[in-house]
Amino acid sequence: MKTITLTVNGQEQKARVSPRTSLADFLREDLNLTGTHLGCEHGVCGACTVNLNGAPARACITYAIACDGANIRTIEGFDDDILMGELRTSFSENHALQCGYCTPGMMITARDIVQRLPEADEQRVRVELSGNLCRCTGYVGIVDAILEVKSKWDGRPDEIEATPVKIETVTPQPAKSKSKSTAASPIGGKMTRLEQSFTVGHPREKVWALFEDLPKVAGCMPGASLAGAPVDGHVDGSITIKLGPIRADFAGEADVENNASDYTGIIRGAGLDKGHSSKAHGEVHYALKEIENGDATQVDITIAYALTGPLAQFSRAGIVSSFVEQMTKTFAVNLETRISGKDVDTSAPVSTELNVGSLMFSVLKSYFQNFFNKLFGKT
């Protein structure tokens, strides 16, 4: 037996393993990550494919002891990954899965193809998939799904680093507004405030130029659209969000205030979802900071919001945290793409739909964290 230390899905794991233990067995039996499937156990079928130090690898023929110090990412580690989310949607729409046994390994390979081979055609995609066997689909749907995502992903950044969402409850303050819009009128009660930061690889002046162009920056927000051009900082618009099977369409208005002297801005808005008779009021504060000697920009975002009506039940911290993290990452990727001079696909359905498994995990994780913090007197 030997003690190894490795990182699995962002978490450091330390364990004692025998020299003969495969990485697949270690992941499944020791860490209960059963999304890694075992098929042939000879490295042929690809069902056990995981991401090892950034590249696909066969977990069934890789010894766990050889992964000491390695970074492993299993299919469970891609729950909040933007590219994998697009692949999941495309696989479903193109009927690229049937029994699903090959799917976890297939999707890890598919993600690698999209990232590594932006110029791949159908024939090259089929060659790359030759190490992942599927007994059901005939591969037509799988290839179509990969080509569809690849066509949209060309030139987009692989990853956007974002900080974890910080959540607290605050008392809203009435805003001073030049208009009489409902955007300036809080709906009362407490508001939930969330803070998050992300980085884009462009100078601050270039990023700020986009933030000053409200129609363009709104086009980077999944599900958002404007009814027309802003007039004196006031604009009408809508935003569609989807939380699992529940879809909400908020139509409303907003007031925008930008301060170019310190690269900060505020958007205050209010909306009504007629389908659920729910009202929302919110504020978005953003600040741009120079980093990496001016070659990159850190975007700090604070969101304060309040919901009334049936949808208020979804304002619980665990659900909101997971939703905001996914939406912010998507917004950041679209922002980076737009600044690079490429088009953002705003015609697709809302891309902030939550993975149900990830959602439940985040809620349970938040619950148990709060439970043990109270139990041991932590704050």
Long-range contacts (C-beta under 8 A, 24 or more apart in sequence): 2-65, 2-68, 4-64, 4-65, 4-67, 4-68, 5-68, 5-69, 6-67, 6-68, 6-69, 6-70, 6-71, 6-72, 7-70, 7-71, 7-72, 8-33, 8-72, 8-73, 8-74, 8-77, 9-33, 9-72, 9-73, 9-74, 9-76, 9-77, 10-77, 17-64, 17-65, 18-65, 19-63, 19-65, 20-63, 21-63, 21-64, 21-65, 22-59, 22-60, 22-61, 22-62, 22-63, 22-64, 23-50, 23-52, 23-57, 23-59, 23-60, 23-62, 23-63, 23-64, 23-66, 23-67, 23-72, 24-48, 24-59, 24-60, 24-62, 25-64, 26-64, 27-59, 27-72, 27-74, 33-74, 33-76, 35-74, 35-75, 35-76, 35-104, 36-74, 36-75, 36-104, 36-105, 37-101, 37-102, 37-104, 37-105, 39-101, 39-102, 39-133, 44-133, 45-102, 45-132, 45-133, 46-102, 46-105, 46-106, 46-109, 46-131, 46-132, 46-133, 47-101, 47-102, 47-104, 47-105, 47-132, 47-133, 48-105, 49-104, 49-105, 49-106, 49-108, 49-109, 49-131, 49-132, 50-74, 50-75, 50-105, 50-108, 51-77, 51-108, 51-112, 55-112, 56-108, 56-109, 56-112, 74-104, 75-104, 75-105, 75-107, 75-108, 78-107, 78-108, 78-111, 79-355, 79-357, 79-358, 79-361, 80-322, 80-325, 80-326, 80-329, 80-355, 80-358, 81-111, 82-160, 82-326, 82-329, 82-330, 82-333, 82-351, 83-111, 83-114, 83-115, 83-149, 83-153, 83-158, 84-111, 85-326, 85-351, 85-355, 86-149, 86-152, 86-153, 86-351, 87-111, 87-114, 87-145, 87-146, 87-149, 88-355, 89-351, 89-353, 90-145, 90-146, 90-148, 90-149, 91-141, 91-142, 91-145, 93-145, 94-141, 94-142, 94-144, 94-145, 94-148, 95-137, 95-141, 96-137, 96-141, 96-142, 96-144, 96-145, 97-136, 97-137, 97-141, 97-142, 98-136, 98-137, 99-135, 99-136, 102-132, 102-133, 102-134, 102-135, 102-136, 105-132, 106-132, 106-134, 106-142, 110-142, 110-145, 110-146, 110-149, 113-146, 113-150, 114-146, 114-149, 114-150, 114-153, 115-158, 117-150, 118-150, 118-153, 118-154, 118-155, 120-150, 122-147, 125-150, 152-345, 155-337, 155-340, 155-342, 156-333, 156-336, 156-337, 156-342, 157-201, 157-333, 157-336, 157-337, 160-198, 160-199, 160-200, 160-329, 160-332, 160-333, 160-336, 161-198, 161-199, 162-196, 162-197, 162-198, 162-325, 162-328, 162-329, 162-332, 163-196, 163-197, 163-198, 164-196, 164-321, 164-325, 165-194, 165-195, 165-196, 165-320, 165-321, 165-324, 165-325, 165-328, 166-194, 166-195, 166-196, 167-192, 167-193, 167-194, 167-317, 167-320, 167-321, 168-192, 168-193, 169-193, 170-304, 172-281, 172-304, 172-306, 175-255, 175-268, 175-283, 177-255, 177-268, 178-232, 178-233, 178-255, 179-232, 179-233, 179-234, 179-255, 181-234, 181-253, 181-254, 181-255, 181-270, 182-252, 182-253, 182-270, 183-234, 183-252, 183-253, 183-254, 183-255, 183-268, 183-269, 183-270, 183-281, 184-255, 184-268, 185-270, 185-281, 186-281, 186-306, 187-270, 187-279, 187-281, 187-306, 187-308, 188-306, 189-306, 189-308, 190-306, 191-281, 191-282, 191-304, 191-305, 191-306, 192-304, 192-305, 192-306, 192-315, 192-317, 192-320, 193-302, 193-303, 193-304, 194-302, 194-303, 194-304, 194-320, 194-321, 194-324, 195-300, 195-301, 195-302, 195-303, 196-300, 196-301, 196-324, 196-325, 196-328, 197-298, 197-299, 197-300, 197-301, 198-298, 198-299, 198-301, 198-328, 198-329, 198-332, 199-291, 199-296, 199-297, 199-298, 199-299, 200-296, 200-297, 200-299, 200-332, 200-335, 200-336, 200-339, 201-295, 201-296, 201-336, 202-296, 202-297, 202-336, 202-339, 202-340, 203-290, 203-294, 203-295, 203-296, 203-297, 204-263, 204-288, 204-289, 204-290, 204-294, 204-297, 206-297, 206-339, 207-288, 207-297, 207-299, 207-335, 207-339, 208-260, 208-263, 208-288, 210-335, 210-338, 210-339, 211-258, 211-265, 211-286, 211-288, 212-258, 212-260, 214-256, 216-338, 217-335, 219-334, 219-338, 219-344, 219-346, 220-331, 220-334, 220-335, 220-338, 220-344, 221-327, 221-331, 221-334, 222-327, 222-330, 222-331, 222-334, 222-350, 222-351, 222-352, 223-350, 223-351, 223-352, 225-346, 230-256, 233-257, 238-271, 239-271, 240-350, 241-323, 241-327, 241-350, 241-352, 242-349, 242-350, 242-352, 242-353, 242-354, 243-314, 243-319, 243-323, 243-353, 243-354, 243-359, 244-353, 244-354, 244-356, 244-359, 246-311, 246-314, 247-275, 247-350, 248-273, 248-275, 248-276, 248-278, 248-311, 249-273, 249-274, 249-275, 250-280, 252-280, 262-287, 263-287, 263-288, 263-289, 264-288, 273-309, 273-311, 276-309, 276-310, 276-311, 277-309, 277-310, 278-307, 278-308, 278-309, 278-310, 278-311, 278-312, 279-307, 279-308, 279-309, 280-305, 280-306, 280-307, 280-308, 280-311, 281-305, 281-306, 282-306, 299-332, 299-335, 301-328, 316-363, 317-366, 318-359, 318-362, 318-363, 318-364, 318-365, 318-366, 318-367, 319-354, 319-359, 319-362, 319-363, 321-362, 321-366, 322-354, 322-358, 322-359, 322-362, 322-363, 323-352, 323-354, 326-352, 326-354, 327-352
